[in-house]
Amino acid sequence: TSNPINNATIEILVGVETTTSDLLGDYAMAILTAGTYNMAFSAPGYTSDTLSAVLSNGVLTVLDAQLVAPVPFVVTGQVVEANGGNPIANADVLITNNNFQYPLTSDGGGNFSISTFFEGTFDVIGGKWLYKTNCGTLFIDSNTGPIIIPLDSGLYDDFSFDFGWGVSGNASSGTWERGEPVGTNYAGVGDANPEVDVSFDCYDQAYITGNGGGSAGNDDVDNGNAIVKSPLFDITTYSEPYVKYHRWFFNDGGSGTPNDTLTVSISNGTVSVVLEEVTESSSGNSSWVSRSYKISDYIAATSLMQLTFETADFAGSGHLVE
């Protein structure tokens, strides 16, 4: 249309020089060595393009680009049970890539739709509490048929969606929050807060005690406890259930030996038992650690099970806890 595109990304593909266009669509950039270079132009909502430019020392080269805004189209889909194909109502759906993000909820028939959609390669994620989250990568254009997302039944949560874990505690900072981990490092000792979620999850979300970034002590657990509890779940239909999870724990700094903990417990509505207590001396700290416990070794199965993660910073010690 010849209208300017602001905040478009322009990249010299050799040397990885990058800039963005201004409000008038103008840009300027340079590279030290003369030669012929491929220039990539992209902007959300437009089809990307690559042009060739001959760059010479001391010579201003003008390279204009035109990006086409593709015609939007409608995308439809359905979330169904993997066994039997019955529709799943009120399931969470996320269709996302670097330029677009479409968070959705399926209706009473398991259906969802997006009225204005642009073609591209997307991550497609579907999930609901009491089902196993399903994800994959799909190129979607106007010829794509309805997107079917099958979900296996099961007790599973990788925090791609908010399934209603309860957060409590009296810590002055570092309360539990769901998000993409922002890494912090402590005095060269190692990572305090992780930079990334567990690698095989569908998405990049985790529950973290404070996620403000910066220095290791900016948003760690301080002066109290931080608790996060799962929704209730029923395991009475399982023949030999296990609870499995990945956890991260860091405890360092302050005066004296660090003495803070991460306690993992499970309750059945009547009693609660500890599965694991992690301390500064536990193996695998400052990394993701996998744990698995046979539930019948610890507690009787009921329809009112709940998993709890609690960490605490003891007042006056000044130790860092993540």
Sequence and secondary structure as in RCSB ss.txt:
>XXXX:A:sequence
TSNPINNATIEILVGVETTTSDLLGDYAMAILTAGTYNMAFSAPGYTSDTLSAVLSNGVLTVLDAQLVAPVPFVV
TGQVVEANGGNPIANADVLITNNNFQYPLTSDGGGNFSISTFFEGTFDVIGGKWLYKTNCGTLFIDSNTGPIIIP
LDSGLYDDFSFDFGWGVSGNASSGTWERGEPVGTNYAGVGDANPEVDVSFDCYDQAYITGNGGGSAGNDDVDNGN
AIVKSPLFDITTYSEPYVKYHRWFFNDGGSGTPNDTLTVSISNGTVSVVLEEVTESSSGNSSWVSRSYKISDYIA
ATSLMQLTFETADFAGSGHLVE
>XXXX:A:secstr
     TT EEEETTTTEEEE  TTS      SS EEEEEEEE TTSB EEEEEEE TT         B    EEE
EEEEEETTT  B TT EEEEE SS EEEEE  TTSEEEEEEE  EEEEEEEE TTB  EEEEEEE TT   EEEE
E BS    SSS    EEE   SB  EEEE    EEETTTEEEE SS  TTSSSS EEEE    SSTTSSS BSEE
EEEE   B  TT SS EEEEEE   EE SSSS   EEEEEEE SS EEEEEEE TTSTTTTS EEEEEEGGGTS 
  S BEEEEEEEE TTS  EE 
